[in-house]
Every structure is written in C-alpha cells, then in structure tokens.
C-alpha cells in the first residue's frame, strides 16, 4: 500500500463560472423522525461548493426538510405510510430525480424498512454517476442475508462508489466486530476496498481513506465531532467535491480533511462538548479560507 501524505488540489473556481460549472448533487434519504440527516447532507454539499443541491425525501417529511435551508431544492417522493420511508413506488421517481445530476449521495436517514434493499441495490448498480454510500444505505447492504453474494455484485457498479462507514457500520458490513476493526483499521479498510472496487472512508480518530492501493490518514478533527449528524455533513461535502469533477479518492481525502478542519475551528470557538453537527457547515466557510491560505 502507498501512503499518501499530501492533500489534492481543491477544485478550481473560474471567474466566468455559473451554477452548472460546479456540479449538481442529489441527496437521497430521510424517513419519519430522520428529517435532519438528509438536511445536514444537503448543507454539507452546499458548503462544499456544489452549484446546485437537490434533496429527495419521502413526501411526509418534505415540509420539515424544505424549512431547514432555502438554498437547496427538495423533491417529494412516494411514502410508505406504515414505516414513514420511501415506498417501492418511489423508485421510479428516484430514477427520474437522478437524471442530470453529477453525483448522488445515498443513505442519510433512509431507514432500513423492508423494501429499502431493492432501492439501494438498483441505484447502486444502475447509476453511472459517482455515489457516496452512507448511513442506512450501508446498514441495508450489511443486512443482506447472503453477504458473500453481495460482495460479488458490489464491484459491478457502473460508476465510482465511496463508502463512508463509522466502525460499527463497517464491522456489520464485513461481518466482524468493532474491536477487531479498530485494531486493524488500515488493513481491513484497504482489503475491503480492494476486493469491492470502492473507496472506503473509515471514520473515527485518524479517518482512513483507501482504494485498496493508496491510503491516506486524516489528521484533522476532534472528539467534539462525535455527535449525531456529523457524518451526514461529510457525506454531502464529499458529494460536492465529486460533483465538481474531483476523482473519488481525492474527493474523499480532501472532504475528510475539510470536515475535520471545520470541526477543529468550531471547537476552538464553541468548545468540544458544545459542538453540534449543524455547526459544521457554518465552519466549513472558515475551513475553506484556511485551506486557501496554505495552497501554493
């Protein structure tokens, strides 16, 4: 494995740019009681520099998601009334929502009700755009009865795929336990990435970013970020970098760095115990400025 110690260059911002120059992100997620997750991912994508951000959610929660931030667009889709998540009928709408998008982020607050696996698998395999797979989308994949069969088709995706698990999600995904994952973070993340043909962003202290060949260890971030919703912001941020044309490994590496840097800047002003996830998008503005100040 090759250790990567230098950060990639951030996407250029040409003076004659327009919204389309910086890509269009689609966030797919949300369910009853989980309206905050896709909203935070949408905010992460906006603060990550995407030109346009759409958030597709079950129609039941759309008024809540739309009220959180006027700068992203919202797409209401069919709701499973019993579980408060996307219904199987919503898949047609999801295919339509994905058209014209430069990157798709799938999973924040999605829920794990029956029927979610079919939605996740079809989008995962069928979309040509790069995708960030997070949260409940990972849990749905991990819960497939035949994990071995799943591992065979994961590598058949038509576009780049970035998995962003925390240690618990990753342990379920590979059929292990958290203690084992934490004791062999680099090796296990790299092995899964290589076998599956995906980029793994194994979150936690010293976040591991790997494609199975290259490995980067993120050095920014602090324990104040161990709060619900922080990972959703990271999902949106990485999606924004992908939408702006960055290759998958580089987008994941830069996204992890900026996310952690925003957390460090937030902690310096707000304290670690007092931080919440919705602080991170605001402090991403300062993280970008700090990154710009050290760029050649």
C-alpha positions as CSV (number, residue, x, y, z in Angstrom):
1,X,0.0,0.0,0.0
2,X,1.2,3.5,-0.8
3,X,0.7,6.1,2.0
4,X,-0.4,9.5,0.6
5,X,0.7,12.4,2.8
6,X,-0.1,15.4,0.5
7,X,-3.6,16.9,0.0
8,X,-5.0,17.1,-3.5
9,X,-5.7,20.5,-5.0
10,X,-9.2,21.9,-4.5
11,X,-11.5,22.3,-7.5
12,X,-10.8,25.5,-9.4
13,X,-13.3,28.4,-9.3
14,X,-13.0,30.1,-12.7
15,X,-14.1,33.8,-12.9
16,X,-16.6,33.1,-15.6
17,X,-18.3,30.2,-13.7
18,X,-22.0,29.6,-13.3
19,X,-24.1,27.2,-11.3
20,X,-23.6,24.4,-13.7
21,X,-19.8,24.8,-13.6
22,X,-19.7,23.4,-10.0
23,X,-22.0,20.4,-10.5
24,X,-25.4,19.3,-9.2
25,X,-25.7,17.0,-6.2
26,X,-28.7,14.8,-5.3
27,X,-29.0,13.7,-1.7
28,X,-31.4,10.7,-1.3
29,X,-32.5,9.9,2.3
30,X,-34.8,10.8,5.1
31,X,-37.7,9.0,6.9
32,X,-40.1,9.7,9.7
33,X,-38.1,11.1,12.6
34,X,-35.0,11.4,10.5
35,X,-35.5,14.6,8.6
36,X,-32.3,16.2,9.9
37,X,-30.0,13.7,8.3
38,X,-30.6,14.5,4.6
39,X,-30.9,18.2,5.5
40,X,-27.4,18.1,7.0
41,X,-26.0,16.3,4.0
42,X,-27.6,19.0,1.8
43,X,-26.0,21.7,3.8
44,X,-22.6,19.9,3.6
45,X,-23.0,19.8,-0.2
46,X,-23.8,23.5,-0.4
47,X,-20.9,24.5,1.8
48,X,-18.7,22.1,-0.2
49,X,-19.1,24.3,-3.2
50,X,-21.7,22.4,-5.3
51,X,-23.6,24.7,-7.8
52,X,-27.0,23.1,-7.2
53,X,-28.2,20.7,-4.5
54,X,-31.4,18.6,-4.6
55,X,-32.6,16.7,-1.6
56,X,-35.1,13.8,-2.4
57,X,-37.1,12.7,0.6
58,X,-40.4,10.9,1.4
59,X,-43.2,13.4,0.9
60,X,-44.3,13.1,4.5
61,X,-41.1,14.9,5.8
62,X,-40.6,17.3,2.9
63,X,-42.0,20.4,4.7
64,X,-39.5,19.9,7.5
65,X,-36.6,19.4,5.2
66,X,-37.5,22.4,3.0
67,X,-37.8,24.7,6.0
68,X,-34.3,24.0,7.2
69,X,-32.4,25.6,4.3
70,X,-33.9,27.6,1.4
71,X,-30.7,27.2,-0.7
72,X,-31.2,23.6,-1.7
73,X,-34.1,22.2,-3.8
74,X,-36.4,19.5,-2.5
75,X,-38.0,16.6,-4.3
76,X,-41.0,14.8,-2.6
77,X,-41.4,11.1,-3.4
78,X,-43.9,8.4,-2.6
79,X,-44.0,7.5,1.1
80,X,-44.6,4.1,2.8
81,X,-47.2,5.2,5.2
82,X,-46.6,2.4,7.7
83,X,-42.8,3.0,8.0
84,X,-42.5,6.7,7.0
85,X,-39.8,6.0,4.4
86,X,-39.6,5.7,0.7
87,X,-42.2,3.3,-0.8
88,X,-41.4,0.8,-3.6
89,X,-43.4,3.1,-5.8
90,X,-40.9,5.8,-5.1
91,X,-38.1,4.1,-7.1
92,X,-39.5,5.4,-10.4
93,X,-39.3,8.9,-9.0
94,X,-35.8,8.3,-7.7
95,X,-34.6,7.3,-11.2
96,X,-36.1,10.5,-12.6
97,X,-34.5,12.6,-9.8
98,X,-31.1,11.2,-10.6
99,X,-31.1,12.3,-14.2
100,X,-28.9,15.3,-14.9
101,X,-27.1,15.0,-11.5
102,X,-23.3,14.9,-11.3
103,X,-23.2,13.0,-8.0
104,X,-25.6,11.1,-5.8
105,X,-25.4,10.7,-2.0
106,X,-27.5,7.9,-0.8
107,X,-28.3,6.9,2.8
108,X,-28.7,9.7,5.4
109,X,-31.8,8.9,7.4
110,X,-33.0,6.5,4.8
111,X,-34.3,3.9,7.2
112,X,-33.9,0.1,7.0
113,X,-37.5,-1.0,6.4
114,X,-38.4,-3.8,4.1
115,X,-38.0,-2.7,0.5
116,X,-35.0,-0.5,1.1
117,X,-32.6,-3.1,-0.1
118,X,-34.1,-3.2,-3.5
119,X,-34.0,0.5,-3.8
120,X,-30.4,0.7,-2.6
121,X,-29.2,-2.2,-4.8
122,X,-30.8,-0.9,-8.0
123,X,-29.5,2.6,-7.6
124,X,-26.0,1.4,-6.6
125,X,-25.7,-0.9,-9.6
126,X,-27.6,1.2,-12.2
127,X,-26.3,4.7,-11.8
128,X,-23.3,5.8,-13.8
129,X,-22.7,8.9,-11.6
130,X,-20.3,8.7,-8.7
131,X,-22.1,7.9,-5.5
132,X,-21.4,8.4,-1.8
133,X,-22.9,5.5,0.2
134,X,-23.5,6.3,3.9
135,X,-25.5,5.5,7.0
136,X,-28.7,3.5,6.4
137,X,-27.7,2.6,2.8
138,X,-24.6,0.8,4.4
139,X,-26.8,-0.8,7.0
140,X,-29.2,-2.1,4.3
141,X,-26.3,-3.6,2.4
142,X,-24.9,-5.1,5.6
143,X,-28.2,-6.8,6.4
144,X,-28.4,-8.7,3.1
145,X,-28.8,-12.3,4.1
146,X,-26.1,-13.5,1.8
147,X,-23.1,-11.2,2.4
148,X,-20.9,-13.3,0.1
149,X,-23.3,-12.7,-2.9
150,X,-23.4,-9.0,-2.0
151,X,-19.6,-8.8,-2.1
152,X,-19.7,-10.2,-5.6
153,X,-22.0,-7.7,-7.1
154,X,-20.7,-4.6,-5.3
155,X,-17.8,-4.4,-7.8
156,X,-20.2,-4.3,-10.7
157,X,-21.3,-0.7,-10.1
158,X,-21.2,1.5,-13.2
159,X,-19.5,4.4,-11.6
160,X,-17.2,5.3,-8.6
161,X,-18.6,4.4,-5.2
162,X,-17.4,5.8,-1.9
163,X,-18.4,4.1,1.4
164,X,-18.3,6.3,4.5
165,X,-18.9,4.0,7.4
166,X,-18.2,4.5,11.1
167,X,-16.6,1.5,12.8
168,X,-19.9,-0.1,13.8
169,X,-21.3,0.1,10.2
170,X,-18.1,-1.2,8.8
171,X,-18.0,-4.1,11.2
172,X,-21.5,-5.1,10.2
173,X,-20.6,-4.7,6.5
174,X,-17.7,-7.1,6.7
175,X,-19.2,-9.5,9.4
176,X,-16.7,-8.6,12.1
177,X,-16.9,-6.6,15.4
178,X,-15.9,-3.1,16.4
179,X,-12.9,-4.1,18.5
180,X,-11.4,-6.0,15.6
181,X,-12.0,-3.2,13.2
182,X,-10.4,-0.7,15.5
183,X,-7.3,-2.8,16.0
184,X,-6.7,-3.2,12.2
185,X,-8.3,-0.1,10.7
186,X,-6.0,0.4,7.8
187,X,-5.6,-3.3,6.8
188,X,-9.3,-4.1,7.0
189,X,-10.4,-1.0,5.2
190,X,-7.9,-1.5,2.4
191,X,-8.7,-5.1,2.0
192,X,-12.4,-4.4,1.6
193,X,-11.8,-1.5,-0.8
194,X,-9.5,-3.6,-3.0
195,X,-11.9,-6.6,-3.1
196,X,-15.0,-4.5,-3.7
197,X,-13.6,-1.9,-6.0
198,X,-14.8,1.0,-3.8
199,X,-13.2,3.8,-1.9
200,X,-13.6,3.4,1.9
201,X,-13.6,6.3,4.3
202,X,-13.5,4.6,7.7
203,X,-14.4,7.4,10.1
204,X,-13.1,8.0,13.5
205,X,-9.8,9.2,15.1
206,X,-7.4,9.1,12.2
207,X,-10.0,8.6,9.5
208,X,-8.7,6.1,6.9
209,X,-9.2,6.8,3.2
210,X,-8.3,4.0,0.9
211,X,-8.9,2.5,-2.5
212,X,-7.0,-0.7,-1.6
213,X,-3.8,0.6,-3.1
214,X,-3.4,4.1,-1.8
215,X,-4.0,5.0,1.9
216,X,-4.4,8.4,3.5
217,X,-4.8,9.0,7.2
218,X,-6.7,12.2,8.1
219,X,-5.1,14.3,10.8
220,X,-7.9,16.9,11.4
221,X,-10.9,16.6,13.7
222,X,-11.5,16.2,17.4
223,X,-13.8,14.3,19.8
224,X,-16.4,17.2,19.7
225,X,-17.4,15.8,16.3
226,X,-18.6,12.6,17.9
227,X,-22.2,13.8,17.8
228,X,-25.2,12.8,15.7
229,X,-25.3,14.2,12.2
230,X,-21.6,14.9,11.7
231,X,-21.2,12.1,9.2
232,X,-24.1,13.4,7.2
233,X,-22.3,16.7,6.7
234,X,-19.3,14.7,5.5
235,X,-21.4,12.8,3.0
236,X,-22.7,16.0,1.4
237,X,-19.2,17.6,1.4
238,X,-17.6,14.6,-0.4
239,X,-20.5,14.5,-2.9
240,X,-20.0,18.2,-3.7
241,X,-16.3,17.6,-4.4
242,X,-17.2,14.7,-6.7
243,X,-19.8,16.9,-8.5
244,X,-17.1,19.4,-9.2
245,X,-15.0,16.8,-11.0
246,X,-12.6,15.6,-8.4
247,X,-11.6,11.9,-8.7
248,X,-13.1,9.7,-6.0
249,X,-10.1,9.1,-3.8
250,X,-9.0,12.7,-3.9
251,X,-12.6,13.9,-3.2
252,X,-12.8,11.6,-0.2
253,X,-9.3,12.7,1.1
254,X,-10.0,16.4,0.8
255,X,-13.5,16.1,2.1
256,X,-12.3,14.3,5.3
257,X,-9.6,17.0,5.8
258,X,-12.0,19.9,5.4
259,X,-14.7,18.3,7.6
260,X,-12.2,17.7,10.4
261,X,-10.8,21.2,10.0
262,X,-14.3,22.7,10.3
263,X,-14.7,20.7,13.5
264,X,-11.4,22.0,14.8
265,X,-12.4,25.6,14.1
266,X,-15.8,25.0,15.6
267,X,-14.3,23.5,18.7
268,X,-11.9,26.5,19.1
269,X,-14.9,28.9,19.2
270,X,-17.7,26.8,20.7
271,X,-15.8,24.1,22.7
272,X,-15.8,20.4,22.0
273,X,-18.7,19.5,24.3
274,X,-20.8,22.3,23.0
275,X,-20.5,21.5,19.3
276,X,-23.4,20.0,17.3
277,X,-23.4,18.8,13.7
278,X,-25.2,21.8,12.3
279,X,-22.2,23.9,13.4
280,X,-20.0,22.2,10.9
281,X,-21.5,23.6,7.6
282,X,-21.0,27.1,9.0
283,X,-17.4,26.5,10.0
284,X,-16.7,24.9,6.6
285,X,-16.5,28.5,5.3
286,X,-13.5,29.1,7.6
287,X,-12.0,25.8,6.7
288,X,-12.0,26.7,3.0
289,X,-10.4,30.0,3.8
290,X,-7.7,28.3,5.8
291,X,-7.1,25.8,3.0
292,X,-6.8,28.6,0.5
293,X,-4.3,30.4,2.7
294,X,-1.8,27.5,2.6
295,X,-2.4,26.5,-1.0
296,X,0.6,27.3,-3.4
